[in-house]
Amino acid sequence: SDQGCAYVAQLVIDRIVAFKPTEERPFVLGLPTGSSPEGVYRRLVEAHKNGLSFRNVVTFNMDEYCGLAPTNDQSYHYFMYHHFFSHVDIPEKNIHILNGQSDNFELECANYEATIASFGGIDLFLAGVGVEGHIAFNEKGSTRDSRTRQVFLDESTIRVNSRFFEDPSQVPRSALSVGVSTVLAAKEVIILAFGFAKAEAVKKTLLDEVSSDCPSTFAREHTNSQLIIDTGSASGL
Ligand code: GLP
């Protein structure tokens, strides 16, 4: 996974460096949370210390739990600032994360899509994959044309994610998440899947029929996508 994270971090750095800062449009990056991308964020912070600037980068996070305050250390807000945003020079106004405490989820999600569109779409979307093949929080059943919306989490996701909470009852039952088509509309998509726990998900992603039964399979329809795996996650192939 270390090599995989190094590869992905370098790819992100290359894209940012290659992007012409004279253009009015900023570089638009879609970002995941989870343990898989931690090594990527660590390297991007390192790159910033060595001179890489994120001033022309605008970010959109994939998802956020409903009901958690940004200060809650299990929220994806907290994760992003802790691992990345607090350590680089990205302007606060460039950071977009769905508000899981909004009192109008529908409006929150519609605004999120509109904001992405106002930047001309996402250049590069990084993603992880859940053990059952979810992408962002697009669980089994999410359609190819799904957009940003409130989603209810599968029992398996609640179980897996409960490792970060004191007990499973504290894991939120729903989240706001970009849709499958929000991800696939990006110009480039990079999915990270590391470790033996992801072996089944990798196998399904690559070999199952492309369908809502395993939303990560939809990534195969993207013409500029990569799945980054390691020895563990490749062990089912
Ligand atoms: C959560 C997130 C997903 C992420 C998945 C895998 O369910 N909503 O976006 O891909 O976890 O996380 P990890 O990288 O920790 O295995």
Boltz pocket constraint, residues with backbone or C-beta under 6 A from the ligand:
constraints:
  - pocket:
      binder: B
      contacts: [[A, 32], [A, 33], [A, 34], [A, 35], [A, 36], [A, 37], [A, 62], [A, 63], [A, 127], [A, 128], [A, 129], [A, 130], [A, 131], [A, 134], [A, 135], [A, 136], [A, 137], [A, 157], [A, 161]]
      max_distance: 6.0
